[in-house]
């Protein structure tokens, strides 16, 4: 594809704003749509155009991206009455970067192919930090040739971009990611609580263990936020619970017993019930009976 491209972008939330901004910064022509225009104001101020509907955002574009909240949003954005596939001139490439159901990704891919377009599922991991710094890991499902055509665009947003297989495989790979994170976050919270109760300097301990065998993205990026009492979202607990629900659905359909995942879901439900759903996933720490006022030193 020749540059600059005409790109549609749907969804300008915590991560979508930054991700779309990288495409704009690379010189591409960007048209955006979100539920509320105000959330797209930063992109509009930088030269993006506004579209009233997902269909309008997609029509006449080379590529359209979506980064929304829930599978129901993905279905509406792409398959709804004003969705991408209702555009008067459908883009050749449709890329959904939301964490969603593998079955829905396959459904969209089939519908797009019937209209002469290629749909890829490309969920991401890396949170708000990865979105801002263009260091996301992007897990892609779809046609290999279509993937190669859009790879330069994906590389503007992510550091690691890997084709996992056919349509739906990107979403399945994201399930793997969320299973890993779910149990990891329990370990991070419990380890910091032990450090506090033992009278250790938690920051010193973190400096040591982050560089060892216990190191992880969550430990390096979210544990410091916990220590500062920062529970603002890089990724909402509400959305993480959606992902855990999808992961459990997939595991049950495969006959898999995943007690760690089940425990994580129960703890995150507790956090949601305590009104922490719009906080970041690190706010799981608050369910252990500690808060920002009692954060470890």
C-alpha positions as CSV (number, residue, x, y, z in Angstrom):
1,X,0.0,0.0,0.0
2,X,1.2,3.4,-0.9
3,X,1.6,6.1,1.8
4,X,-0.1,8.2,3.1
5,X,-3.1,6.0,3.5
6,X,-6.7,6.9,4.3
7,X,-7.4,5.3,7.6
8,X,-10.6,5.0,9.7
9,X,-10.3,4.6,13.4
10,X,-13.2,3.6,15.8
11,X,-12.8,3.9,19.5
12,X,-10.7,6.5,21.3
13,X,-10.4,5.3,24.9
14,X,-7.4,4.9,27.2
15,X,-5.4,3.0,24.6
16,X,-7.2,3.8,21.3
17,X,-6.3,7.5,21.5
18,X,-2.6,6.8,21.7
19,X,-2.6,4.1,19.1
20,X,-4.5,6.2,16.5
21,X,-2.2,9.0,17.3
22,X,0.8,7.0,16.1
23,X,-0.9,6.6,12.7
24,X,-1.6,10.3,12.5
25,X,2.0,11.1,13.5
26,X,3.2,8.9,10.6
27,X,1.4,11.2,8.2
28,X,-1.6,9.1,7.4
29,X,-5.0,10.6,6.8
30,X,-7.2,9.7,9.8
31,X,-10.9,9.7,10.3
32,X,-12.2,8.9,13.8
33,X,-15.4,7.8,15.4
34,X,-16.2,7.2,19.1
35,X,-19.3,7.1,21.2
36,X,-18.6,10.7,22.3
37,X,-16.8,13.2,20.1
38,X,-15.2,14.8,23.1
39,X,-13.0,11.7,23.7
40,X,-11.6,12.2,20.2
41,X,-10.8,15.9,20.7
42,X,-7.1,15.4,21.0
43,X,-6.9,13.6,17.7
44,X,-9.2,16.1,16.0
45,X,-7.0,19.0,17.3
46,X,-4.1,17.3,15.6
47,X,-5.9,17.1,12.2
48,X,-8.0,14.0,12.2
49,X,-11.5,14.2,10.8
50,X,-14.7,13.2,12.5
51,X,-17.2,10.6,11.4
52,X,-20.8,10.3,12.8
53,X,-21.0,6.5,12.5
54,X,-18.6,3.5,12.1
55,X,-19.8,3.1,8.5
56,X,-18.8,6.8,7.8
57,X,-15.4,6.2,9.4
58,X,-14.8,3.2,7.1
59,X,-16.3,4.4,3.8
60,X,-13.7,5.0,1.2
61,X,-10.7,4.2,3.4
62,X,-7.8,1.9,2.7
63,X,-8.0,0.4,6.2
64,X,-10.3,0.7,9.2
65,X,-9.3,-0.1,12.8
66,X,-11.5,-0.6,15.8
67,X,-10.5,-0.6,19.5
68,X,-13.6,-0.7,21.6
69,X,-14.7,-2.2,24.9
70,X,-16.8,-5.3,24.7
71,X,-17.6,-8.0,22.2
72,X,-21.1,-6.5,21.9
73,X,-19.4,-3.3,20.8
74,X,-17.3,-5.1,18.3
75,X,-20.4,-6.8,16.8
76,X,-22.3,-3.5,16.6
77,X,-19.3,-1.6,15.1
78,X,-18.7,-4.1,12.4
79,X,-22.0,-6.0,11.8
80,X,-24.6,-3.5,13.0
81,X,-27.0,-1.3,11.0
82,X,-24.4,1.5,10.9
83,X,-21.4,-0.7,11.1
84,X,-18.3,-1.0,9.0
85,X,-19.7,-3.6,6.7
86,X,-22.6,-1.2,5.9
87,X,-20.2,1.4,4.5
88,X,-20.9,2.5,0.9
89,X,-17.3,1.8,0.0
90,X,-15.9,-0.9,2.3
91,X,-12.1,-0.8,3.1
92,X,-10.1,-3.7,1.8
93,X,-8.6,-4.3,5.3
94,X,-10.6,-4.3,8.5
95,X,-8.6,-4.7,11.7
96,X,-10.2,-5.2,15.1
97,X,-7.8,-4.6,18.0
98,X,-10.3,-5.2,20.8
99,X,-10.0,-8.2,23.1
100,X,-13.0,-10.2,22.0
101,X,-14.4,-13.7,21.3
102,X,-12.5,-15.9,18.7
103,X,-15.9,-16.9,17.3
104,X,-16.9,-13.3,16.7
105,X,-13.6,-12.6,14.9
106,X,-14.2,-15.6,12.6
107,X,-17.8,-14.4,12.0
108,X,-16.6,-10.9,11.0
109,X,-13.9,-12.4,8.8
110,X,-16.4,-14.5,6.9
111,X,-18.8,-11.6,6.5
112,X,-16.0,-9.3,5.3
113,X,-14.7,-11.9,2.8
114,X,-18.2,-12.1,1.2
115,X,-17.9,-8.4,0.5
116,X,-14.4,-8.6,-0.9
117,X,-12.5,-7.4,2.2
118,X,-10.1,-9.0,4.6
119,X,-10.7,-8.8,8.3
120,X,-8.0,-9.5,10.9
121,X,-8.3,-9.8,14.7
122,X,-5.3,-8.1,16.3
123,X,-5.8,-7.7,20.1
124,X,-2.9,-6.2,22.0
125,X,-1.1,-6.4,25.3
126,X,1.0,-3.8,27.0
127,X,-1.6,-1.4,28.5
128,X,-1.6,2.3,28.4
129,X,2.2,2.5,28.6
130,X,2.6,0.2,25.6
131,X,0.0,2.2,23.7
132,X,1.7,5.5,24.4
133,X,5.2,4.3,23.6
134,X,4.2,2.2,20.6
135,X,5.7,-0.9,22.3
136,X,2.5,-3.1,22.3
137,X,2.6,-6.8,21.5
138,X,0.0,-7.4,18.8
139,X,-1.4,-10.9,18.3
140,X,-2.9,-11.3,14.9
141,X,-5.3,-13.7,13.3
142,X,-6.2,-13.8,9.6
143,X,-5.0,-14.2,6.1
144,X,-1.2,-14.3,5.8
145,X,-1.0,-12.0,2.7
146,X,-3.4,-9.5,4.2
147,X,-1.2,-9.5,7.4
148,X,1.9,-8.7,5.4
149,X,0.1,-5.8,3.7
150,X,-1.0,-4.1,6.9
151,X,2.1,-5.0,8.9
152,X,3.8,-1.6,8.4
153,X,0.8,0.0,10.1
154,X,0.8,-2.4,13.0
155,X,4.5,-1.8,13.5
156,X,3.7,1.9,14.1
157,X,1.8,0.8,17.2
158,X,3.6,-2.3,18.4
159,X,7.1,-3.6,19.0
160,X,6.2,-7.3,18.7
161,X,3.7,-8.1,15.9
162,X,3.1,-11.8,15.2
163,X,0.6,-13.7,13.0
164,X,-0.8,-16.5,15.2
165,X,-2.8,-18.2,12.5
166,X,-6.2,-17.9,10.7
167,X,-9.1,-15.7,11.8
168,X,-9.8,-16.0,15.5
169,X,-6.2,-17.1,16.4
170,X,-5.2,-13.6,17.5
171,X,-8.1,-13.7,20.0
172,X,-7.1,-17.2,21.2
173,X,-3.6,-16.0,21.8
174,X,-4.9,-13.1,23.8
175,X,-6.7,-15.6,26.0
176,X,-3.3,-17.2,26.7
177,X,-2.0,-13.7,27.6
178,X,-4.9,-13.0,30.0
179,X,-4.6,-16.4,31.7
180,X,-0.9,-15.6,32.4
181,X,-1.7,-12.1,33.7
182,X,-4.6,-13.2,35.9
183,X,-2.4,-15.4,38.2
184,X,0.6,-13.1,37.9
185,X,-1.4,-10.2,39.4
186,X,-2.4,-12.3,42.4
187,X,1.2,-13.1,43.0
188,X,2.3,-9.5,42.7
189,X,-0.3,-8.3,45.2
190,X,0.4,-11.0,47.7
191,X,4.2,-10.5,47.4
192,X,3.9,-6.8,48.1
193,X,1.7,-7.4,51.1
194,X,4.2,-9.9,52.5
195,X,7.0,-7.4,52.0
196,X,5.0,-4.7,53.8
197,X,4.1,-7.0,56.7
198,X,7.7,-8.2,57.0
199,X,8.9,-4.7,57.5
200,X,10.9,-4.7,54.3
201,X,11.4,-1.7,52.0
202,X,9.2,-2.8,49.2
203,X,10.9,-0.6,46.6
204,X,14.3,-2.2,47.4
205,X,12.8,-5.7,47.2
206,X,11.1,-4.9,43.9
207,X,14.4,-3.6,42.5
208,X,16.0,-7.0,43.3
209,X,13.2,-9.4,42.3
210,X,12.2,-7.7,39.1
211,X,15.6,-8.5,37.7
212,X,15.4,-12.2,38.7
213,X,13.4,-15.2,37.8
214,X,10.2,-13.6,39.2
215,X,10.4,-10.7,36.8
216,X,7.4,-9.9,34.6
217,X,5.7,-7.0,32.8
218,X,3.2,-6.7,35.6
219,X,5.9,-6.7,38.3
220,X,7.9,-4.1,36.4
221,X,5.1,-1.8,35.4
222,X,2.2,-2.3,37.8
223,X,3.9,-3.1,41.1
224,X,5.5,0.4,41.2
225,X,2.1,2.0,40.7
226,X,0.7,0.0,43.7
227,X,3.6,1.2,45.8
228,X,2.7,4.8,44.9
229,X,-1.0,4.2,45.6
230,X,-1.7,4.8,41.9
231,X,-4.7,2.7,40.9
232,X,-5.6,4.7,37.8
233,X,-6.4,2.5,34.8
234,X,-4.0,1.4,32.2
235,X,-6.6,-1.3,31.6
236,X,-9.9,-1.2,33.5
237,X,-10.8,-4.0,35.9
238,X,-14.3,-4.0,34.2
239,X,-12.6,-4.8,30.8
240,X,-10.3,-7.4,32.4
241,X,-13.2,-9.2,33.8
242,X,-14.7,-9.3,30.3
243,X,-11.5,-10.9,29.1
244,X,-11.4,-13.4,32.0
245,X,-15.0,-14.4,31.1
246,X,-14.0,-15.1,27.5
247,X,-11.0,-17.1,28.7
248,X,-13.2,-19.2,31.0
249,X,-15.7,-19.8,28.2
250,X,-12.9,-20.9,25.9
251,X,-11.4,-23.2,28.5
252,X,-14.7,-24.8,29.4
253,X,-15.5,-25.4,25.7
254,X,-12.2,-27.3,25.5
255,X,-12.8,-29.2,28.7
256,X,-10.0,-27.6,30.5
257,X,-9.9,-27.2,34.3
258,X,-8.2,-23.9,35.2
259,X,-8.4,-23.3,39.0
260,X,-6.0,-20.3,38.9
261,X,-8.1,-18.5,36.4
262,X,-11.3,-19.2,38.3
263,X,-9.8,-17.9,41.5
264,X,-8.5,-14.7,39.7
265,X,-12.0,-14.1,38.3
266,X,-13.5,-14.4,41.8
267,X,-11.1,-11.9,43.3
268,X,-11.6,-9.4,40.4
269,X,-15.3,-9.8,40.9
270,X,-14.8,-8.8,44.5
271,X,-12.8,-5.7,43.3
272,X,-15.7,-4.8,41.0
273,X,-18.2,-5.3,43.7
274,X,-16.1,-2.9,45.9
275,X,-16.6,-0.2,43.1
276,X,-13.1,-0.6,41.7
277,X,-14.2,-1.6,38.2
278,X,-13.0,1.7,36.6
279,X,-9.6,1.4,38.3
280,X,-6.6,-0.4,36.8
281,X,-6.0,-4.1,37.1
282,X,-3.4,-3.3,39.8
283,X,-6.4,-2.3,42.1
284,X,-6.8,-6.0,42.8
285,X,-4.4,-5.1,45.7
286,X,-7.2,-3.2,47.3
287,X,-9.2,-6.4,47.8
288,X,-6.6,-7.7,50.2
289,X,-7.7,-5.1,52.9
290,X,-5.2,-2.4,52.1
291,X,-5.7,0.9,50.4
292,X,-3.8,3.9,49.1
293,X,-3.7,5.4,52.6
294,X,-1.9,2.2,53.9
295,X,0.3,1.6,50.9
296,X,3.5,-0.2,51.6
297,X,6.7,1.9,52.1
